[in-house]
Amino acid sequence: MSSHCSILVHISSDDIGDWQMALRNLANLVNDDSVETPPELMEVVVNGPGVRFLLETSPEADKVTRMAQSGVEISACANSLDRFGHAAQDLATGVTTVRSGVAEVVRVQQRGDTYLKLP
């Protein structure tokens, strides 16, 4: 569970086009100097079928790992991993789990942090 983010990005789609758009939007956000978005204050929570993009075997795994290495906290919903037959040890390097992705979203919003649903 995050205790430090100020921007939470929520992704749930398992459509490759949606996922790629979400990654482009994240890059655009980080690269826009008019909004303060240090990576260490960002958390990406993925739930539902979208968790497949966080797997080590995903074609997007390198991008996910680079994002985590830059300081972005990336969390996969453990409930979704279980539902779709994936294990936490199958996740790309740097990805952690939260018990419930939707509960993490609610916790962050209740704390008053910024919530962004992508795509």
N, C-alpha and C positions, 0 to 999 in steps of 0.2 A: 504494500500500500504506500502510495506517495505521501510524503509529508512536506514537500518543498516546491512543487510545481506552481506556476502562476498561469500557465496556458495548458489546457488539456485538449488534445485532439482525439476525437472518437471516430473509429473506422469499423464498419461491420460488413461491408459488401465483399462478396467473393468474386466479383466481376473484375477481370484483369484491367480493363479500361478504367474502371472506377479507382482501383488501387493505384494505377500509374498516375491518374489525375490527382489523387490525394498526395502522392509523393511530390509531384510538381508543385502543388499548392503549398505544401510544407516548405519546399525550397524557396518559393516566392516569398513566403512569410519571413523566413530567416534572412533573406537577402534584401528585404525592404527596410532601409534605414529609418523610415518614419515610424516604425513600431519596434519597441524594445523586445527582442526575442532571443535572449541568450539560451543556447541549447540546454544548459543545466537547469533552466526554469521551465522546460517543456516536458510534457508526458504524452505519449501516444498510447491509447488503450484500444486494443482490437478485440472484438468479441464476435460471436456468431461465426458464420462460415468463413469470414475474412481471416481467421487465425491461420488458415493454410498458407498465407503469404509470409508468415513469420517462421515457418519451418526451415530448417537447414537445407532441405531439398528444394525449396522454392527458387525459381529463377531470380527472384528479387532479394534473396538472402544476403548478397553482398551489400546492397544498398541499405538494408535493415541494420546489418552489422556496422557499417560506416556511420550511420545515424547514431547508433548506441555509443560508438567510440567517440563521437563528437560531444557527448554529454546528454543527449536526449534519453529520457527514461522510456523504455518501450515495454509495455505490459500486455501479455496475452491473458485472456480470460480462461481460468482453469476449467470452469464449467463447460465452456465451448470446446476446449481441447478434448475433454472427456467425451462430450456429445459426438464429436466428429472422429473419434478414434485416434487421437494424437496424444503423445506423452510430452511432458515438460522437457525431457532430455532430447527431444527431437527439434527443439527450437534453435534458431540461429544464435550465434554468439552474441551475448549482450542483452538478449530478451529475457525478461523475468515474467513471473505470473502473479496475478491477483486472483483471489478466489472467485470473485464475481465482477465481470467488467462493468455491468450496469451499476452495481453498488459503488465501484470506484468512481464512476462518473458522478453519481449523486454526492459522494463524500467531497469531491473536489468542488462541485457547484455549491454545496452548503458552506464550504469554507470561503466562498466568494471569489474563487479563481475564474478565469476566462474559459469558457467552453466553446469549442469549435467542432461541429460535426462535418466530416469530410467523407466522401464527396457530397 
